[in-house]
Amino acid sequence: MVQNILLSTVFMIKVDKNICDFCSACSSVCPTDCITVKEQDLIVDHPLCIDCDLCVKICPVEALEQVVS
């Protein structure tokens, strides 16, 4: 459990809004519902993110990446 807490403080999801097509695939697989897609905007609630990387893997246009915060 400590390892998950440490990872969540080290990594965060970065969104390239120039590439994102706002399809909501990322929000549909997020186990913590920390991703919200509204019109032409994608918002990640980073404190809720558990760094599972599912959103990065499912993104069809590779607009998301996990980066060191």
DSSP file (Angstrom, degrees, kcal/mol; ACC not computed):
  #  RESIDUE AA STRUCTURE BP1 BP2  ACC     N-H-->O    O-->H-N    N-H-->O    O-->H-N    TCO  KAPPA ALPHA  PHI   PSI    X-CA   Y-CA   Z-CA
    1    1 A M     >        0   0    0      0, 0.0     4,-1.7     0, 0.0     5,-0.2   0.000 360.0 360.0 360.0 -39.5    0.0    0.0    0.0
    2    2 A V  H  >  +     0   0    0      1,-0.2     4,-2.3     2,-0.2     5,-0.2   0.887 360.0  58.0 -60.4 -38.3    2.8    2.4    0.8
    3    3 A Q  H  > S+     0   0    0      1,-0.2     4,-2.4     2,-0.2    -1,-0.2   0.910 104.3  50.7 -60.4 -43.1    4.2    1.8   -2.7
    4    4 A N  H  > S+     0   0    0      1,-0.2     4,-2.1     2,-0.2    -1,-0.2   0.887 109.5  50.7 -62.5 -39.0    0.9    2.9   -4.3
    5    5 A I  H  X S+     0   0    0     -4,-1.7     4,-0.9     2,-0.2    -1,-0.2   0.920 111.4  47.8 -65.0 -43.1    1.0    6.1   -2.3
    6    6 A L  H >X S+     0   0    0     -4,-2.3     4,-0.8     1,-0.2     3,-0.5   0.907 111.6  50.0 -64.6 -42.2    4.6    6.9   -3.3
    7    7 A L  H >X S+     0   0    0     -4,-2.4     4,-2.4     1,-0.2     3,-0.9   0.892 105.5  56.4 -64.6 -39.1    3.9    6.2   -7.0
    8    8 A S  H 3< S+     0   0    0     -4,-2.1    -1,-0.2     1,-0.3    -2,-0.2   0.744 108.1  48.5 -68.4 -20.5    0.8    8.5   -7.0
    9    9 A T  H << S+     0   0    0     -4,-0.9    -1,-0.3    -3,-0.5    -2,-0.2   0.633 114.5  46.1 -89.4 -13.8    2.9   11.3   -5.8
   10   10 A V  H << S+     0   0    0     -3,-0.9    59,-3.9    -4,-0.8     2,-0.3   0.830 110.6  47.3 -96.0 -38.8    5.7   10.7   -8.4
   11   11 A F  E  <  +A   68   0A   0     -4,-2.4     2,-0.3    57,-0.3    57,-0.2  -0.724  57.0 175.2-108.1 154.3    3.7   10.2  -11.6
   12   12 A M  E     -A   67   0A   0     55,-2.4    55,-3.0    -2,-0.3     2,-0.5  -0.981  34.2-104.7-149.3 160.2    0.8   12.2  -13.2
   13   13 A I  E     -A   66   0A   0     -2,-0.3     2,-0.4    53,-0.2    53,-0.2  -0.743  29.6-159.3 -89.6 128.2   -1.1   12.0  -16.5
   14   14 A K  E     -A   65   0A   0     51,-3.2    51,-1.9    -2,-0.5     2,-0.5  -0.909   5.4-154.1-107.2 134.2   -0.3   14.6  -19.1
   15   15 A V  E     -A   64   0A   0     -2,-0.4     2,-1.0    49,-0.2    49,-0.2  -0.927   9.1-152.0-112.0 126.9   -2.8   15.4  -21.8
   16   16 A D    >>  -     0   0    0     47,-2.8     4,-2.4    -2,-0.5     3,-1.4  -0.828  12.5-171.8 -93.8  98.7   -1.9   16.8  -25.2
   17   17 A K  T 34 S+     0   0    0     -2,-1.0    -1,-0.1     1,-0.3    47,-0.0   0.606  80.4  65.3 -72.0 -10.7   -5.1   18.6  -26.0
   18   18 A N  T 34 S+     0   0    0      1,-0.1    -1,-0.3    45,-0.1    -2,-0.0   0.734 113.8  31.9 -77.9 -23.3   -3.8   19.3  -29.5
   19   19 A I  T <4 S+     0   0    0     -3,-1.4    -2,-0.2    44,-0.1    44,-0.1   0.782  95.6 102.1 -99.2 -36.1   -4.0   15.5  -30.2
   20   20 A C     <  -     0   0    0     -4,-2.4    -5,-0.0    43,-0.2    22,-0.0  -0.193  49.1-166.6 -56.0 134.0   -6.9   14.5  -28.0
   21   21 A D        -     0   0    0      0, 0.0    -1,-0.1     0, 0.0    -4,-0.1   0.299  37.9-123.7-103.9   8.3  -10.1   13.9  -29.9
   22   22 A F        +     0   0    0      1,-0.1    19,-0.1    18,-0.1    17,-0.1   0.849  58.2 150.3  56.5  41.4  -12.2   13.9  -26.6
   23   23 A C        -     0   0    0      1,-0.1    -1,-0.1     4,-0.0    14,-0.0   0.634  53.4-130.6 -78.8 -15.3  -13.6   10.4  -27.3
   24   24 A S     >  +     0   0    0     12,-0.0     4,-1.7     1,-0.0     5,-0.1   0.549  68.5 128.4  75.8  10.6  -13.9    9.6  -23.6
   25   25 A A  H  > S+     0   0    0      1,-0.2     4,-0.9     2,-0.2     5,-0.1   0.910  73.7  51.4 -60.3 -40.5  -12.2    6.2  -23.9
   26   26 A C  H >> S+     0   0    0      1,-0.2     4,-0.8     2,-0.2     3,-0.7   0.917 109.4  47.9 -63.9 -44.6   -9.9    7.2  -21.1
   27   27 A S  H 34 S+     0   0    0      1,-0.2    -1,-0.2     2,-0.2     3,-0.2   0.803 105.6  60.0 -68.9 -26.9  -12.6    8.2  -18.7
   28   28 A S  H 3< S+     0   0    0     -4,-1.7    -1,-0.2     1,-0.2    -2,-0.2   0.756 111.2  39.1 -73.2 -23.1  -14.6    5.0  -19.4
   29   29 A V  H << S+     0   0    0     -4,-0.9    -1,-0.2    -3,-0.7    -2,-0.2   0.511  84.9 115.3-102.0  -5.7  -11.7    2.8  -18.2
   30   30 A C    ><  -     0   0    0     -4,-0.8     3,-0.9    -3,-0.2     5,-0.1  -0.510  52.1-158.3 -70.4 117.4  -10.6    4.9  -15.2
   31   31 A P  T 3  S+     0   0    0      0, 0.0    -1,-0.2     0, 0.0    -4,-0.0   0.698  92.5  41.6 -70.9 -17.8  -11.3    2.9  -12.0
   32   32 A T  T 3  S-     0   0    0     -3,-0.0    -2,-0.1     0, 0.0    17,-0.0   0.383 102.9-126.9-108.0   3.0  -11.4    6.0   -9.9
   33   33 A D    <   +     0   0    0     -3,-0.9    -6,-0.1    -6,-0.1    16,-0.1   0.880  61.7 141.9  53.3  41.9  -13.4    8.3  -12.2
   34   34 A C        +     0   0    0     14,-0.1    11,-3.2    10,-0.1     2,-0.5   0.457  46.9  80.7 -91.6  -0.2  -10.7   10.9  -12.1
   35   35 A I  E     -B   44   0B   0      9,-0.2     2,-0.4    -8,-0.2     9,-0.2  -0.926  57.6-174.4-112.0 126.6  -11.0   11.9  -15.8
   36   36 A T  E     -B   43   0B   0      7,-2.8     7,-3.1    -2,-0.5     2,-0.5  -0.971   6.9-163.5-120.1 131.0  -13.8   14.1  -16.9
   37   37 A V  E     +B   42   0B   0     -2,-0.4     2,-0.4     5,-0.2     5,-0.2  -0.966  14.1 170.7-115.8 121.0  -14.4   14.9  -20.6
   38   38 A K  E >   -B   41   0B   0      3,-2.4     3,-1.4    -2,-0.5     2,-0.1  -0.982  59.5 -57.2-132.6 120.5  -16.6   18.0  -21.3
   39   39 A E  T 3  S-     0   0    0     -2,-0.4     0, 0.0     1,-0.3     0, 0.0  -0.250 124.5 -10.8  48.4-113.9  -17.0   19.3  -24.9
   40   40 A Q  T 3  S+     0   0    0     -2,-0.1     2,-0.3    -3,-0.1    -1,-0.3  -0.229 121.5  86.6-108.2  42.9  -13.5   20.1  -26.0
   41   41 A D  E <   -B   38   0B   0     -3,-1.4    -3,-2.4   -19,-0.1     2,-0.4  -0.999  52.2-163.8-143.8 143.5  -11.8   19.7  -22.6
   42   42 A L  E     -B   37   0B   0     -2,-0.3     2,-0.5    -5,-0.2    -5,-0.2  -0.995  12.6-168.3-128.4 124.4  -10.3   16.8  -20.7
   43   43 A I  E     -B   36   0B   0     -7,-3.1    -7,-2.8    -2,-0.4     2,-0.5  -0.952   6.9-160.4-119.9 129.5   -9.6   17.2  -17.0
   44   44 A V  E     -B   35   0B   0     -2,-0.5     2,-1.4    -9,-0.2    -9,-0.2  -0.941  12.6-147.8-108.5 123.0   -7.6   14.9  -14.8
   45   45 A D    >>  -     0   0    0    -11,-3.2     3,-1.6    -2,-0.5     4,-0.9  -0.716  19.4-167.8 -86.5  89.0   -8.2   15.1  -11.0
   46   46 A H  G >4 S+     0   0    0     -2,-1.4     3,-0.6     1,-0.3    -1,-0.2   0.797  77.7  59.5 -57.0 -38.0   -4.6   14.1  -10.1
   47   47 A P  G 34 S+     0   0    0      0, 0.0    -1,-0.3     0, 0.0    -2,-0.1   0.807 108.7  47.2 -62.3 -25.6   -5.1   13.5   -6.4
   48   48 A L  G <4 S+     0   0    0     -3,-1.6    -2,-0.2   -14,-0.1   -14,-0.1   0.688  89.2 105.9 -84.2 -19.4   -7.7   10.8   -7.3
   49   49 A C    <<  -     0   0    0     -4,-0.9    -5,-0.0    -3,-0.6   -19,-0.0  -0.383  49.9-167.8 -67.2 134.1   -5.4    9.2   -9.9
   50   50 A I        -     0   0    0     -2,-0.1    -1,-0.1   -43,-0.0   -42,-0.1   0.231  40.9-118.2-105.4  11.5   -3.9    5.9   -8.8
   51   51 A D        +     0   0    0    -43,-0.1    -2,-0.1     1,-0.1   -39,-0.0   0.859  62.1 148.3  57.0  41.2   -1.4    5.7  -11.7
   52   52 A C        -     0   0    0      1,-0.1    -1,-0.1     4,-0.0    -3,-0.0   0.723  48.6-141.5 -77.8 -20.2   -2.8    2.5  -13.2
   53   53 A D     >  +     0   0    0      1,-0.1     4,-1.9     3,-0.0     5,-0.1   0.533  62.7 126.1  75.3   6.8   -1.9    3.7  -16.7
   54   54 A L  H  > S+     0   0    0      1,-0.2     4,-2.0     2,-0.2     5,-0.2   0.889  71.2  52.9 -64.3 -38.6   -5.1    2.3  -18.2
   55   55 A C  H  > S+     0   0    0      1,-0.2     4,-1.4     2,-0.2    -1,-0.2   0.900 108.6  49.8 -64.0 -40.2   -6.1    5.6  -19.8
   56   56 A V  H  4 S+     0   0    0      1,-0.2     8,-0.2     2,-0.2    -1,-0.2   0.913 112.3  48.0 -63.7 -42.6   -2.7    5.9  -21.5
   57   57 A K  H  < S+     0   0    0     -4,-1.9    -1,-0.2     1,-0.2    -2,-0.2   0.832 114.4  44.5 -69.3 -33.1   -2.9    2.4  -22.9
   58   58 A I  H  < S+     0   0    0     -4,-2.0    -1,-0.2    -5,-0.1    -2,-0.2   0.673  79.5 115.4 -88.6 -16.5   -6.5    2.8  -24.3
   59   59 A C    ><  -     0   0    0     -4,-1.4     3,-0.8    -5,-0.2     5,-0.0  -0.344  53.3-156.7 -59.6 118.0   -6.1    6.2  -25.9
   60   60 A P  T 3  S+     0   0    0      0, 0.0    -1,-0.2     0, 0.0    -3,-0.0   0.702  91.8  39.1 -72.2 -18.1   -6.6    5.6  -29.6
   61   61 A V  T 3  S-     0   0    0      0, 0.0    -2,-0.1     0, 0.0    -3,-0.0   0.295 106.6-120.8-114.0   9.0   -4.6    8.8  -30.6
   62   62 A E    <   +     0   0    0     -3,-0.8   -42,-0.1    -6,-0.1    -6,-0.1   0.883  63.3 143.6  54.8  45.1   -1.9    8.6  -27.9
   63   63 A A        +     0   0    0    -44,-0.1   -47,-2.8   -48,-0.1     2,-0.4   0.567  52.9  69.7 -88.1 -10.3   -2.8   11.9  -26.4
   64   64 A L  E     +A   15   0A   0     -8,-0.2     2,-0.3   -49,-0.2   -49,-0.2  -0.849  56.0 171.3-111.7 145.0   -2.1   10.8  -22.8
   65   65 A E  E     -A   14   0A   0    -51,-1.9   -51,-3.2    -2,-0.4     2,-0.6  -0.993  32.6-122.3-147.0 151.4    1.2   10.0  -21.2
   66   66 A Q  E     +A   13   0A   0     -2,-0.3     2,-0.3   -53,-0.2   -53,-0.2  -0.836  39.4 178.0 -93.9 123.0    2.4    9.3  -17.7
   67   67 A V  E     -A   12   0A   0    -55,-3.0   -55,-2.4    -2,-0.6     2,-0.4  -0.851  36.5 -99.0-124.9 158.6    5.1   11.7  -16.7
   68   68 A V  E      A   11   0A   0     -2,-0.3   -57,-0.3   -57,-0.2   -58,-0.1  -0.624 360.0 360.0 -74.8 129.9    7.2   12.3  -13.6
   69   69 A S              0   0    0    -59,-3.9   -58,-0.1    -2,-0.4    -1,-0.1   0.481 360.0 360.0 -86.3 360.0    5.6   15.2  -11.6
